[in-house]
Amino acid sequence: MKSVENDLLNAVNEFLSERVGLYFSEMRISDLERGLHKAAGELDYANVNNCINDLLGNCFSRLQMQILVRNLTIGETYFFRDPAVFLALEDKILPELIKRKRGRKVLRIWSAGCSTGEEPYSIAISILRTIRDFDRWNLSLLATDLNTHSIEKARKGAYSPWSFRTMPEDFIPLFFDKMQEDGQFSLKESVRNLVTFSYLNLAEDNFPSLSSNTNDIDIIFCRNVLIYFTQQKCKEIGDKLSASLNPGGILITSANDSTRFITATPNGLERINATMFRKLT
């Protein structure tokens, strides 16, 4: 893999910052270079420099830009990543939310930046474990991402044992079918059917919106996503996520994402702890 000159990398970094709010710190500049090479290959460029020249020359179509961005924002994910978050979800957040509903059995959850689906399916498993009469609830569990390849994988609901490395072993027979010939486990329909996957670009698309089902949300998971954006873009996204929440709703971020709100908490939110925020009533 031929190295990209620093001047070109800096130019791409500045271009992406201005156009879509993506920004790569000095510590992550190698991620930018690696993503550029992957995108150039997927876009059938003979070499990465030709790809960069077209990008900087504003020759990219919307589809080409989407392919580039998704190659720059591919993150690692697995079931029940950060177990303490899901413990809080099952022991505190969901029970308090159910109590606050006072018999109005409507629950709306959004996993923003869901990647290959391990997070929203973990949420679905937590719901099945926590809400015994969930079949009597009007439940919406939306999972969105800008990587269409990841969404297609998520919809299939088949995963290798590596995706289970922090999940309790006794969960596997309860929520997954037996290992397939290719060594993967398939989610049971009772879990898979709870989640609706769709495309959404947090940096560019408008939300909250009835058309994308991103309105009146009770809980939003947006973890390990904001680290890809500039501080200003994070503020814009945070404000829109806040607007998507119902009063009293919860925004759950990662520790790295949460630091993006140190200087300016999104409008209408109060910080609960290092990674969680509540919509003011």
C-alpha positions in Angstrom: 0.0 0.0 0.0 1.6 3.2 -1.2 1.8 5.9 1.5 -0.1 9.2 0.9 1.9 12.4 1.3 1.2 14.3 4.5 0.2 17.4 2.6 -2.5 15.5 0.7 -3.8 13.9 3.9 -4.0 17.3 5.6 -5.9 18.6 2.6 -8.4 15.7 2.6 -8.8 16.2 6.4 -9.6 19.9 6.0 -12.0 19.1 3.0 -13.9 16.5 5.0 -14.1 18.7 8.0 -15.7 21.5 6.0 -18.0 19.3 3.9 -19.3 16.6 6.2 -17.9 17.5 9.7 -15.5 14.5 9.8 -12.2 15.2 11.4 -9.1 13.0 12.1 -6.8 14.0 14.9 -3.1 13.6 14.6 -3.4 10.3 16.5 -6.0 9.0 14.0 -4.5 10.2 10.8 -3.4 6.6 9.9 -7.1 5.7 10.0 -7.8 8.4 7.4 -5.1 7.0 5.1 -6.3 3.4 5.5 -9.9 4.4 4.8 -8.8 6.4 1.7 -7.1 3.3 0.3 -10.2 1.1 1.0 -12.5 3.6 -0.6 -10.2 4.0 -3.7 -10.4 0.3 -4.2 -14.1 0.1 -3.8 -14.6 3.0 -6.2 -12.3 1.3 -8.8 -9.6 3.9 -8.8 -6.2 2.8 -10.2 -4.5 4.4 -7.2 -5.4 6.4 -4.1 -3.9 9.7 -5.4 -6.4 9.7 -8.3 -9.2 9.2 -5.9 -8.0 12.1 -3.7 -7.6 14.4 -6.7 -11.2 13.8 -7.7 -12.4 14.3 -4.2 -10.6 17.6 -3.7 -11.7 18.7 -7.1 -15.4 18.3 -6.1 -15.8 15.5 -8.7 -17.4 13.0 -6.3 -21.1 12.2 -6.6 -23.3 11.8 -3.5 -23.0 8.0 -3.8 -19.2 8.2 -4.1 -19.1 10.5 -1.0 -21.2 8.0 0.9 -18.9 5.2 0.0 -15.9 7.2 1.1 -17.5 8.2 4.4 -18.5 4.7 5.3 -14.9 3.5 4.7 -13.7 6.2 7.0 -16.1 5.4 9.8 -16.0 1.6 10.1 -15.9 0.9 13.9 -15.6 -2.3 16.0 -18.7 -3.5 17.7 -19.8 -6.6 19.5 -22.8 -7.8 21.7 -23.2 -6.0 25.1 -20.2 -3.7 24.5 -19.7 -1.9 27.8 -21.7 -4.3 30.0 -22.3 -1.6 32.6 -24.5 0.3 30.1 -26.8 -2.6 29.6 -26.9 -3.3 33.3 -28.1 0.2 33.8 -30.6 -0.2 30.9 -32.1 -3.3 32.5 -31.9 -2.4 36.2 -32.7 1.3 36.1 -33.5 3.0 32.7 -36.2 0.7 31.4 -37.9 0.1 34.8 -38.0 3.9 35.4 -39.3 4.5 31.9 -42.0 1.9 32.3 -43.1 3.4 35.6 -43.2 6.9 34.1 -45.4 5.7 31.2 -48.1 4.9 33.7 -49.8 2.3 31.6 -49.2 3.9 28.2 -47.4 1.0 26.6 -45.4 2.8 23.9 -41.6 2.5 23.8 -39.4 4.1 21.2 -35.6 3.4 21.1 -33.1 4.5 18.5 -29.6 3.0 18.0 -27.8 5.7 15.9 -24.7 4.5 14.2 -25.6 0.8 14.6 -22.9 -0.7 12.4 -23.4 -4.4 11.9 -26.3 -4.6 14.4 -24.8 -6.0 17.6 -25.8 -3.0 19.6 -29.5 -2.8 18.7 -29.8 -6.6 19.0 -28.3 -6.3 22.5 -30.9 -3.7 23.3 -33.6 -6.0 22.0 -32.3 -8.8 24.2 -32.4 -6.5 27.2 -36.0 -5.6 26.4 -37.0 -9.3 26.3 -35.2 -9.8 29.6 -36.7 -6.8 31.3 -40.3 -6.3 29.9 -42.1 -9.5 30.5 -45.3 -8.4 28.7 -43.4 -6.8 25.8 -45.8 -8.3 23.3 -48.5 -5.9 24.7 -46.3 -2.9 24.0 -46.2 -0.7 21.0 -42.4 -1.1 20.5 -40.2 0.7 18.0 -36.5 -0.2 18.0 -34.9 1.8 15.1 -31.3 1.1 14.1 -29.6 3.4 11.6 -26.2 3.7 9.9 -24.7 5.3 6.8 -22.9 2.1 5.8 -25.4 0.1 3.7 -23.1 -3.0 3.7 -23.2 -3.0 7.5 -27.0 -2.6 7.5 -27.4 -5.6 5.2 -25.2 -7.8 7.4 -27.2 -6.6 10.4 -30.6 -7.6 8.8 -29.3 -11.1 8.3 -28.7 -11.5 12.1 -25.8 -14.0 11.8 -22.6 -13.6 13.8 -19.4 -15.3 14.5 -18.3 -16.3 18.1 -16.0 -13.2 18.1 -19.1 -11.0 18.4 -20.1 -12.7 21.7 -16.8 -12.1 23.5 -18.4 -10.0 26.3 -21.9 -11.6 26.3 -22.8 -14.1 29.0 -22.5 -17.6 27.5 -26.0 -18.6 28.8 -27.5 -16.0 26.5 -26.5 -17.8 23.4 -29.0 -20.8 23.6 -31.8 -18.4 24.7 -31.5 -15.9 21.9 -29.6 -17.6 19.1 -30.1 -20.7 17.0 -27.4 -23.4 16.8 -24.2 -22.7 15.0 -24.5 -22.9 11.2 -22.1 -24.7 8.9 -20.1 -21.5 8.4 -19.5 -21.2 12.1 -22.0 -18.4 12.7 -24.9 -18.2 15.1 -28.3 -16.9 13.9 -30.5 -14.7 16.0 -33.9 -16.1 16.8 -36.7 -14.4 15.0 -38.1 -13.1 18.3 -35.0 -10.9 18.6 -34.5 -10.1 15.0 -38.1 -9.0 14.4 -37.8 -6.4 17.1 -35.3 -4.2 15.2 -35.9 -2.1 12.1 -32.8 -1.1 10.1 -32.5 1.9 7.8 -30.0 4.3 6.3 -29.3 7.6 8.0 -26.3 9.9 7.9 -26.1 11.8 11.2 -23.9 14.5 9.7 -26.1 15.3 6.7 -29.7 14.0 7.1 -32.5 16.0 8.8 -33.9 14.7 12.1 -36.0 14.5 14.1 -38.4 13.5 11.3 -41.6 11.5 11.0 -40.4 10.1 7.7 -37.3 8.5 9.3 -39.1 7.6 12.5 -36.6 9.6 14.5 -39.2 11.6 16.5 -40.6 11.1 20.0 -37.8 8.8 21.1 -37.5 7.6 24.7 -33.9 6.3 24.6 -31.2 7.1 22.0 -27.9 5.1 21.9 -25.2 7.1 20.0 -22.0 5.5 21.0 -18.5 5.6 19.5 -19.9 7.8 16.6 -19.3 11.4 17.5 -15.5 10.8 17.8 -15.4 11.0 14.0 -16.8 14.6 13.9 -15.5 18.1 14.5 -16.6 19.8 17.8 -19.0 22.0 15.9 -20.6 19.1 14.0 -20.9 17.2 17.3 -22.8 20.2 18.8 -25.2 20.2 15.8 -25.8 16.5 16.0 -26.2 16.6 19.8 -28.8 19.3 19.5 -30.8 17.3 16.9 -30.5 14.1 19.0 -31.9 16.1 21.9 -34.8 17.4 19.8 -35.6 13.8 18.9 -36.1 12.8 22.5 -39.3 12.9 24.5 -39.2 14.9 27.7 -37.4 12.7 30.3 -35.8 10.7 27.5 -32.2 9.4 27.8 -29.2 9.9 25.4 -26.5 7.3 25.9 -23.1 8.0 24.5 -19.6 6.4 25.0 -17.0 7.9 27.2 -15.1 9.2 24.2 -18.2 10.7 22.6 -19.3 12.3 25.9 -16.1 14.4 26.1 -17.3 16.2 22.9 -20.0 17.8 25.1 -17.8 19.0 27.9 -17.8 22.6 26.8 -21.4 22.7 25.4 -24.0 20.2 26.5 -26.7 19.7 23.8 -29.7 22.0 24.1 -32.3 20.7 26.5 -30.2 18.0 28.1 -28.7 17.6 31.5 -25.8 15.3 32.3 -26.6 12.3 34.4 -23.1 10.8 34.5 -20.1 10.5 32.3 -21.9 8.9 29.4 -25.6 9.6 29.9 -27.9 12.7 29.5 -31.6 13.3 30.2 -34.0 15.5 28.3 -35.3 18.2 30.5 -39.1 18.1 31.0 
